[in-house]
Amino acid sequence: MRSRALALLSITIVALTAGVATAKCNDPPDKAVDWRRCDKTGVDLHGMRMQGARLGEAVMTRANLTHADLSSGDFYATILYDADLTGAHFDGAQMRGVAMTGANLSGANFANADLERAILLKANASAANFAGARLRGSILNDANLSKAVLSRVDLAGARMTQAAMVGVDLSGSDLTGADLAGADLRGADLAGAIFASANLVGVDLRKAKIGKADLTGASLIGAIWVDGRRCGPASIGRCVAD
């Protein structure tokens, strides 16, 4: 009898736990809502105010988050493939390991957010604000960062190959060991940025501002310098004309 009673108690606890989990995923969008590990594929949160929402490890593929306020939220390892985040607010959010491949981040605010090891492969982040954010070890290959603000950002070890970065603001940022091969940096503000040991092979730096930028050990082979010169094979740490 005792074993049967314990078995029934276990079943009841499991049922209650499952019910709580389901209830959380079905909770309406609101501040501090807990949707961790929930499947929210295609959810429409346009203009919603959800500051402090807990969305870690949730699946939000193709979600509509345009102009939503998700500042200070938890997006640890959240999947946002092909989602629309246009004009949304993520300032101060915890977004380590977030996956935003193909997402539209244009005009979104990520100021002071933690995006370490985030995946923004082929994302459109034009005119987005990442000032003071952490993007260490992130993947931004083929991303559109034109006119985005990435000032004072930790981009050490980031991969940004073939990224469109025309007019981007990278002033005061740390790109130590970053890979920017083939990136388009025309007219970019690189004043005071650190590119120590970075891969700048084939980048386009025409009309870029590089005042006090640290290029120690950076490879500039094949790059187009600010004045239109092509950097030759000896261009390590500085541009040596071909």
C-alpha positions in Angstrom: 0.0 0.0 0.0 2.8 2.3 0.9 4.6 1.8 -2.4 1.3 2.4 -4.3 0.7 5.6 -2.3 4.2 6.8 -3.2 3.7 6.0 -6.8 0.4 8.0 -6.9 2.1 10.9 -5.1 4.9 10.9 -7.7 2.4 10.9 -10.6 0.6 13.8 -9.0 3.8 15.8 -8.6 4.8 15.2 -12.2 1.4 16.2 -13.4 1.4 19.4 -11.3 4.9 20.3 -12.5 3.9 19.7 -16.1 0.9 21.9 -15.5 3.0 24.8 -14.1 5.4 24.5 -17.1 2.5 24.6 -19.6 0.9 27.5 -17.7 4.1 29.5 -18.0 4.3 29.0 -21.7 0.7 30.0 -22.1 1.0 33.1 -19.9 0.2 36.3 -21.9 3.1 38.6 -22.8 3.9 41.0 -20.0 6.8 42.4 -18.0 8.9 39.6 -16.4 6.9 36.9 -18.1 8.7 33.5 -17.8 8.8 31.8 -21.2 12.1 29.9 -20.7 12.4 26.9 -23.1 9.0 27.6 -24.6 8.2 27.2 -28.3 7.1 30.7 -29.5 7.7 30.2 -33.2 6.1 33.0 -35.2 4.8 34.8 -32.1 3.6 38.4 -32.7 4.9 40.7 -30.0 4.8 43.9 -32.0 5.1 46.9 -29.7 4.7 44.9 -26.5 6.2 46.1 -23.2 8.1 43.1 -21.8 10.9 44.5 -19.8 12.7 41.9 -17.8 11.1 39.0 -19.6 12.7 35.6 -19.2 13.0 34.0 -22.6 16.2 31.9 -22.2 16.5 28.9 -24.6 13.1 29.7 -26.0 12.4 29.1 -29.8 11.3 32.3 -31.4 12.0 31.6 -35.0 10.3 34.1 -37.3 8.9 36.0 -34.3 7.6 39.6 -34.8 9.3 41.8 -32.1 9.2 45.0 -34.0 9.3 48.0 -31.6 8.8 45.8 -28.6 10.5 46.8 -25.3 12.5 43.8 -24.0 15.1 45.7 -22.1 16.9 43.9 -19.3 15.4 40.6 -20.5 17.0 37.1 -20.4 17.7 35.8 -23.8 20.4 33.2 -23.0 20.7 30.9 -26.0 17.4 32.0 -27.4 16.7 31.1 -31.0 15.6 34.0 -33.1 16.2 32.8 -36.6 14.7 35.1 -39.3 12.9 37.1 -36.6 12.0 40.7 -37.1 13.4 42.9 -34.3 13.2 46.2 -36.1 13.3 49.1 -33.7 13.1 46.9 -30.6 14.7 47.6 -27.3 17.2 45.1 -25.8 19.3 47.5 -23.8 20.9 45.9 -20.8 19.6 42.4 -21.9 21.5 39.2 -21.1 21.8 37.6 -24.6 24.8 35.2 -24.4 24.7 32.6 -27.1 21.6 34.1 -28.7 21.1 32.8 -32.3 19.8 35.5 -34.7 20.9 34.2 -38.1 19.0 36.0 -40.8 17.2 38.3 -38.3 16.3 41.9 -39.0 17.8 44.0 -36.2 17.7 47.3 -38.1 17.4 50.3 -35.7 17.2 48.1 -32.7 18.8 49.1 -29.4 21.3 46.7 -27.8 23.2 49.3 -25.7 25.1 47.6 -22.8 23.6 44.2 -23.6 25.7 41.0 -23.1 25.9 39.3 -26.5 29.0 37.2 -25.9 29.2 34.4 -28.5 26.0 35.5 -30.2 25.3 34.4 -33.7 24.3 37.2 -36.1 25.2 35.4 -39.3 23.7 37.3 -42.3 21.7 39.4 -39.9 20.6 42.9 -40.9 21.7 45.2 -38.1 21.9 48.4 -40.1 21.7 51.6 -37.9 21.4 49.4 -34.7 22.8 50.6 -31.5 25.3 48.3 -29.7 27.1 51.0 -27.7 28.9 49.6 -24.7 27.7 46.1 -25.5 29.7 42.8 -25.2 30.0 40.9 -28.4 33.2 38.9 -27.5 33.6 35.8 -29.7 30.4 36.5 -31.6 29.8 35.6 -35.2 28.7 38.4 -37.6 29.9 37.0 -40.9 28.1 38.5 -43.9 26.0 40.7 -41.5 24.9 44.2 -42.5 26.2 46.7 -39.9 26.2 49.8 -42.0 25.8 52.9 -39.9 25.4 50.9 -36.8 26.8 52.2 -33.5 29.4 49.8 -32.0 31.4 52.3 -30.0 33.2 51.0 -26.8 32.2 47.4 -27.7 34.1 44.3 -26.7 34.5 42.5 -30.0 37.6 40.6 -29.2 37.8 37.3 -31.2 34.7 38.1 -33.1 34.2 36.9 -36.7 33.0 39.6 -39.0 34.2 38.4 -42.5 32.6 40.0 -45.5 30.4 42.1 -43.2 28.9 45.3 -44.7 30.1 48.0 -42.3 29.9 51.3 -44.3 29.8 54.2 -41.9 29.9 52.0 -38.8 31.0 53.6 -35.5 33.7 51.3 -33.9 35.4 54.1 -32.0 37.0 53.0 -28.8 36.1 49.3 -29.3 38.3 46.2 -28.7 38.7 44.0 -31.8 41.8 42.2 -30.6 42.2 39.0 -32.7 38.9 39.6 -34.6 38.5 38.4 -38.1 37.2 41.1 -40.5 38.6 39.7 -43.7 36.9 41.2 -46.7 34.7 43.6 -44.6 33.6 46.9 -46.1 34.6 49.6 -43.7 34.4 52.6 -46.0 33.8 55.8 -44.0 33.9 53.9 -40.7 34.9 55.6 -37.5 37.7 53.5 -36.0 39.3 56.2 -33.8 40.9 54.7 -30.7 39.8 51.1 -31.7 42.1 48.2 -30.9 42.8 45.8 -33.8 45.8 44.1 -32.3 46.5 40.8 -34.2 43.2 41.2 -36.1 42.7 39.9 -39.6 42.1 42.9 -41.9 43.0 41.1 -45.1 41.2 42.6 -48.1 39.2 45.1 -46.0 38.0 48.4 -47.7 39.1 51.3 -45.5 38.6 54.1 -47.9 37.8 57.4 -46.1 37.7 55.6 -42.7 38.8 57.6 -39.6 41.6 55.7 -38.0 43.0 58.3 -35.5 44.9 56.5 -32.7 43.7 53.1 -33.8 45.9 50.3 -32.5 46.9 48.1 -35.5 49.7 46.2 -33.7 50.3 42.9 -35.5 47.1 43.3 -37.6 47.3 41.9 -41.1 46.4 44.5 -43.7 47.5 42.5 -46.8 45.4 43.3 -49.8 43.4 46.0 -47.9 42.4 49.3 -49.5 43.8 52.0 -47.3 42.0 55.2 -46.3 43.6 57.1 -49.3 42.8 54.4 -51.8 46.2 52.7 -51.8 46.4 48.9 -52.0 48.3 47.4 -49.1 51.0 45.0 -50.1 52.3 41.7 -48.7 54.4 43.4 -46.1 51.5 45.1 -44.5 51.5 43.9 -40.9 50.6 46.6 -38.4 50.6 49.2 -41.1 49.8 49.7 -44.7 52.8 49.2 -47.0 52.1 50.2 -50.6 51.9 47.2 -53.0 
